[in-house]
Amino acid sequence: MKRLLLIAALFAAPAFSQELPHPRDMDLPESNYTRPDPVDYQLVLENGLIAYVAAADQVPLVTMSAFIRAGKVSDDKQGSAEALLDALQNPGLSETDRDDFKVTLKRMTAEFSVEMHDEWTEITLNVPAEDLDEALSMFTGLLRDPAISAANIERAASSAAPADSDLGGESGPALYAGSLDAAVERFYEILYNKHPYGVQPTAQDFADLDAADVAGFHASTFVPGNMTLAVAGNIDVDEINGRLVDLFAGWNTAAVPKPKQLPSPAAAKTTLHHFPSDKLQAWLVFGHDLPQVPLEDQAALEVMNYILAGGHLWTRMTIETRYKYGYTNDASGFLEDKWFGPGGYNFRSYSRPEVISEIYENMMDEVIRIRSEEVTAKELFVAKGALAEGKFQVAYLDGYAATRSFAVERLRYGNHNRSASYVERIRGVAEDDVLKAARKYLRPDEMQVVLVGGDAFPL
Amino acid sequence: MRIIRHLSILAVALLVSPAIAQNYDLPIREHVFENGLRLLVIERPGEQRVVSKIFTDMGALNETPGQFGAAHFLEHLMFKGTPTLGSTDWKREKALHQQIGVAEDALIEELNRSRNDLRQRGVFHDDQHQETTPRLEELRTLIDSLNQQVLELNDEGPTKIWYQAYGGSRLTATTEQEYMKFDLDLPADRVELFLRVEADRMQNSVFRNFDAERMILVEQRLGDLNRAETEYREAMNSLVGRASMVYVPEGYANDFEQYTRRYQRELYETYFVPNNTTLIFIGGVTLEDMTPLVEKYFGHMQRRPEPARYQGREPLPSAEKRLNWRSDTLAPRVEIRYQVPGVGHPDRPGFDVLAEAFEAHLQSVVSAAGIEGKLDINTRVVHTSRFGVPASINIELVLKDAAQIAKAENVLLDELQRLGEEKLPADDVALAVKKLRTQWYRIAVDPNALAFQIGHFQIMDSWQTLQPYLEARDATSEADLRELAGKYFVARNRSIGVVLPGESRP
């Protein structure tokens, strides 16, 4: 018996040899964080183009990004955006020098990416500082005058052709990481069914398109007032500012297009959409659309989501699925707003198939609970700290992050008021604000529930 | 606590040429405390945040058979709090943990007593053994019941929640073959919180929700097994290595069932000692700031017997090995692996250059031979690309047509042999060196990624190896690559895997 007790002590009595204060009692300093001032980075050209430029000298690299307020739903003639995307992803200043462009990027050891969302596009080039001059000229040339031809339309048409919907095969999306993405894709296909965000160009759309249409789309959207730039790295800021003035001098001063304001999708009652798969796990995504959120609601909504299901952290949904029961590695919530139209608010998890219905039930219970009662003071304290002093600060961590954040904010909102007031707005959220946000933006009776794998279950 | 060593890499930098030093300047400052705890700081004055990491020199290499994946599981358990973080009534909770410990001892005794009934005898998992005994079920029910009582005493949010509350971000942890680490990025003026929580975690972790968390490993394992590649890769890893746990995956479901609190506690007590630990900070702090703070929270910890570190003794390569893997879901492929030395060996940096320079060249040779396939050359085993012990370089060619397998194997082998006889084009090598240099800058610009590299090199060899390692890559020539290929790309050091179409596996 004595031996057993000794071993038991080993299990339960760690070498607790120091009195440690509780984090609440450590007198940690109040945050004295100040967001960088965008004016310190801002360059406004005569034609209205705004750039944010910062020196970040730790390593001899430079990143240049362009943000354009035009995306897949911005074209008037279907398929133009996708064809332009192809022209940007396979860059060349003329059709004949596409290979040269790629060879040059390879020689520079550059990283180049183009990402086109529904309403905006981001183009980024990262190069060693020794290649800055050449890279900046190429980058600017690509923005101003990309080579556009029938080949872009053909490639866009072929990549838009429907792929085999393989949720069970090795080459399909139903892999560990990819299957959740597949479930999210299904969720948005259902949410945006027949909505402009869900409409894909058809083969006929591409057949009806010519290079002039694509060039016209570029000319009307890649204009100074519809674009911002971010340049950061091992640079002389004055020199870069001068280069930008020269490179964009005399460029397009066409009118800034008005973004499309799209309506909310039709509301639908809670429905399960099951996609069988023969994998060892099942993936769950459920939620509904998220209307445009007015500024006065944004902070409370963000705090509410953090408490309910902030990504892979200590949240209500994590506690009720992972911590207590070991059902899943993750149960998180995602506020995915759009710039001008309805976004989505969805919750995601995955598990061995036999417990997926319990996961759904527990997550939905938390949706109901947060709409029924006020959150605790502790939950509020944690969420506010995490958002105002964690996530927010990281967005301005260094010159690269700050210039990017400013460029995106300016393009989307036309000013920097939101980031200027963010901390104050988050700090001002009270328990009843969270309850109101939950009641306003969570609609438990209108959940579209996507299940990939496992067995269908009653809702 | 007396500071017994204080070294700046600037002194090391004097040994290298000014041009190179400028490329890879790492102003790391170090204190090693009397109890063996190592503190590394890169000061970035004016930055408002600080990246903070704590590395422990232990991982899968330190596990014993039957407990594979236990180090990774220990990392999960170390998120469950301490007596002061996570309990509403530690006195009552402690008594429950003692009862769980006693019940688990009885469980282990029953498992031992009934071993001849329970142990697996059948090769094909054909259930010729007994799954359980009434006594085992009784004890498991008891432990479940005690766990439930513990849960009722848990204060939600044992450790992570305080990092969240005070502005922490990138709250992650990782366990690989050679290390475990916990990560955080937080406001620099609150760095003391990291020290308070990590010192507590290092000494006072309470393994709450043991059985529920065990199921999270099952989830992660199922996720791995969703890839048809996983089992093939595990078989390849096992083919290459005969002794080193570098090649063994993160554990099998059967091992997860065997985990005990006792074994986890043994790992914890053995390896989580100050003289096996490195703290790394990059950001708005100074060494002078950090030294007294570290002392405040870790200074009372006594230097403990040095844990036996894995020595990495693989038998000498003695014969070519071969795996014929049949699969209807995996694309046909040919893969050739050679063992390569670990970080700390002078030949190791050259393999980074070789992989970069040779991949494009070999891809063009394969295409010129009329073989349709995508080539990848890497040094990855499970998730990790560098080790302190020997690992492998992997030349992987995924084919469109299984009929080309034999031809592809011959082309690869011929070209690998030629590489030991003829130099690669100088331009290819120069471009590979530039690419690696740029890749390094992309790491170094991110304090989180940089801190990881510093900690990883400390585990693999020494943080002071990092800069010379990068410089050695820069200095690698075509002749060096030819020499490496001639030395290592030999038949007795080779493992070949081919994926053939054929029968489906159970």
HADDOCK unambig.tbl for C-alpha pairs under 7 A between the chains (distance, minus, plus):
assign (segid A and resid 4 and name CA) (segid B and resid 102 and name CA) 6.22 0.50 0.50
assign (segid A and resid 8 and name CA) (segid B and resid 98 and name CA) 4.81 0.50 0.50
assign (segid A and resid 8 and name CA) (segid B and resid 101 and name CA) 4.93 0.50 0.50
assign (segid A and resid 8 and name CA) (segid B and resid 102 and name CA) 5.76 0.50 0.50
assign (segid A and resid 9 and name CA) (segid B and resid 98 and name CA) 6.33 0.50 0.50
assign (segid A and resid 11 and name CA) (segid B and resid 97 and name CA) 6.96 0.50 0.50
assign (segid A and resid 11 and name CA) (segid B and resid 98 and name CA) 6.63 0.50 0.50
assign (segid A and resid 11 and name CA) (segid B and resid 101 and name CA) 5.97 0.50 0.50
assign (segid A and resid 11 and name CA) (segid B and resid 262 and name CA) 6.91 0.50 0.50
assign (segid A and resid 11 and name CA) (segid B and resid 265 and name CA) 6.87 0.50 0.50
assign (segid A and resid 12 and name CA) (segid B and resid 94 and name CA) 5.83 0.50 0.50
assign (segid A and resid 12 and name CA) (segid B and resid 97 and name CA) 5.38 0.50 0.50
assign (segid A and resid 12 and name CA) (segid B and resid 98 and name CA) 5.58 0.50 0.50
assign (segid A and resid 14 and name CA) (segid B and resid 203 and name CA) 6.61 0.50 0.50
assign (segid A and resid 14 and name CA) (segid B and resid 204 and name CA) 4.81 0.50 0.50
assign (segid A and resid 14 and name CA) (segid B and resid 205 and name CA) 6.96 0.50 0.50
assign (segid A and resid 15 and name CA) (segid B and resid 203 and name CA) 6.01 0.50 0.50
assign (segid A and resid 15 and name CA) (segid B and resid 204 and name CA) 6.05 0.50 0.50
assign (segid A and resid 16 and name CA) (segid B and resid 203 and name CA) 6.88 0.50 0.50
assign (segid A and resid 16 and name CA) (segid B and resid 204 and name CA) 5.84 0.50 0.50
assign (segid A and resid 23 and name CA) (segid B and resid 162 and name CA) 6.81 0.50 0.50
assign (segid A and resid 23 and name CA) (segid B and resid 193 and name CA) 6.83 0.50 0.50
assign (segid A and resid 28 and name CA) (segid B and resid 190 and name CA) 6.05 0.50 0.50
assign (segid A and resid 29 and name CA) (segid B and resid 189 and name CA) 6.93 0.50 0.50
assign (segid A and resid 29 and name CA) (segid B and resid 190 and name CA) 6.87 0.50 0.50
assign (segid A and resid 58 and name CA) (segid B and resid 445 and name CA) 6.17 0.50 0.50
assign (segid A and resid 59 and name CA) (segid B and resid 441 and name CA) 5.78 0.50 0.50
assign (segid A and resid 59 and name CA) (segid B and resid 445 and name CA) 6.10 0.50 0.50
assign (segid A and resid 61 and name CA) (segid B and resid 441 and name CA) 6.99 0.50 0.50
assign (segid A and resid 107 and name CA) (segid B and resid 431 and name CA) 6.94 0.50 0.50
assign (segid A and resid 109 and name CA) (segid B and resid 435 and name CA) 5.37 0.50 0.50
assign (segid A and resid 109 and name CA) (segid B and resid 438 and name CA) 6.86 0.50 0.50
assign (segid A and resid 128 and name CA) (segid B and resid 438 and name CA) 6.54 0.50 0.50
assign (segid A and resid 170 and name CA) (segid B and resid 227 and name CA) 6.48 0.50 0.50
assign (segid A and resid 170 and name CA) (segid B and resid 228 and name CA) 6.41 0.50 0.50
assign (segid A and resid 170 and name CA) (segid B and resid 329 and name CA) 6.32 0.50 0.50
assign (segid A and resid 175 and name CA) (segid B and resid 226 and name CA) 5.88 0.50 0.50
assign (segid A and resid 175 and name CA) (segid B and resid 227 and name CA) 6.06 0.50 0.50
assign (segid A and resid 176 and name CA) (segid B and resid 223 and name CA) 4.75 0.50 0.50
assign (segid A and resid 176 and name CA) (segid B and resid 224 and name CA) 6.56 0.50 0.50
assign (segid A and resid 176 and name CA) (segid B and resid 226 and name CA) 6.08 0.50 0.50
assign (segid A and resid 279 and name CA) (segid B and resid 226 and name CA) 5.89 0.50 0.50
assign (segid A and resid 280 and name CA) (segid B and resid 222 and name CA) 6.03 0.50 0.50
assign (segid A and resid 280 and name CA) (segid B and resid 226 and name CA) 6.10 0.50 0.50
assign (segid A and resid 281 and name CA) (segid B and resid 222 and name CA) 6.77 0.50 0.50
assign (segid A and resid 314 and name CA) (segid B and resid 157 and name CA) 6.22 0.50 0.50
assign (segid A and resid 314 and name CA) (segid B and resid 160 and name CA) 6.82 0.50 0.50
assign (segid A and resid 314 and name CA) (segid B and resid 161 and name CA) 6.08 0.50 0.50
assign (segid A and resid 324 and name CA) (segid B and resid 212 and name CA) 6.83 0.50 0.50
assign (segid A and resid 325 and name CA) (segid B and resid 212 and name CA) 5.39 0.50 0.50
assign (segid A and resid 326 and name CA) (segid B and resid 212 and name CA) 4.19 0.50 0.50
assign (segid A and resid 326 and name CA) (segid B and resid 213 and name CA) 5.41 0.50 0.50
assign (segid A and resid 326 and name CA) (segid B and resid 215 and name CA) 5.31 0.50 0.50
assign (segid A and resid 326 and name CA) (segid B and resid 216 and name CA) 5.72 0.50 0.50
assign (segid A and resid 327 and name CA) (segid B and resid 215 and name CA) 6.97 0.50 0.50
assign (segid A and resid 328 and name CA) (segid B and resid 216 and name CA) 6.15 0.50 0.50
assign (segid A and resid 328 and name CA) (segid B and resid 219 and name CA) 6.57 0.50 0.50
assign (segid A and resid 329 and name CA) (segid B and resid 216 and name CA) 5.64 0.50 0.50
assign (segid A and resid 329 and name CA) (segid B and resid 219 and name CA) 6.71 0.50 0.50
assign (segid A and resid 351 and name CA) (segid B and resid 219 and name CA) 6.21 0.50 0.50
assign (segid A and resid 352 and name CA) (segid B and resid 219 and name CA) 6.58 0.50 0.50
assign (segid A and resid 381 and name CA) (segid B and resid 165 and name CA) 6.52 0.50 0.50
assign (segid A and resid 382 and name CA) (segid B and resid 161 and name CA) 6.96 0.50 0.50
assign (segid A and resid 382 and name CA) (segid B and resid 164 and name CA) 6.14 0.50 0.50
assign (segid A and resid 382 and name CA) (segid B and resid 165 and name CA) 3.89 0.50 0.50
assign (segid A and resid 383 and name CA) (segid B and resid 165 and name CA) 6.45 0.50 0.50
assign (segid A and resid 385 and name CA) (segid B and resid 164 and name CA) 6.73 0.50 0.50
assign (segid A and resid 385 and name CA) (segid B and resid 165 and name CA) 4.54 0.50 0.50
assign (segid A and resid 385 and name CA) (segid B and resid 166 and name CA) 5.34 0.50 0.50
assign (segid A and resid 385 and name CA) (segid B and resid 167 and name CA) 5.38 0.50 0.50
assign (segid A and resid 386 and name CA) (segid B and resid 164 and name CA) 4.82 0.50 0.50
assign (segid A and resid 386 and name CA) (segid B and resid 165 and name CA) 5.17 0.50 0.50
assign (segid A and resid 386 and name CA) (segid B and resid 166 and name CA) 6.46 0.50 0.50
assign (segid A and resid 386 and name CA) (segid B and resid 167 and name CA) 4.80 0.50 0.50
assign (segid A and resid 386 and name CA) (segid B and resid 168 and name CA) 6.71 0.50 0.50
assign (segid A and resid 389 and name CA) (segid B and resid 166 and name CA) 6.89 0.50 0.50
assign (segid A and resid 389 and name CA) (segid B and resid 167 and name CA) 4.30 0.50 0.50
assign (segid A and resid 390 and name CA) (segid B and resid 167 and name CA) 3.86 0.50 0.50
assign (segid A and resid 390 and name CA) (segid B and resid 168 and name CA) 5.37 0.50 0.50
assign (segid A and resid 390 and name CA) (segid B and resid 169 and name CA) 5.56 0.50 0.50
assign (segid A and resid 390 and name CA) (segid B and resid 186 and name CA) 7.00 0.50 0.50
assign (segid A and resid 391 and name CA) (segid B and resid 169 and name CA) 6.75 0.50 0.50
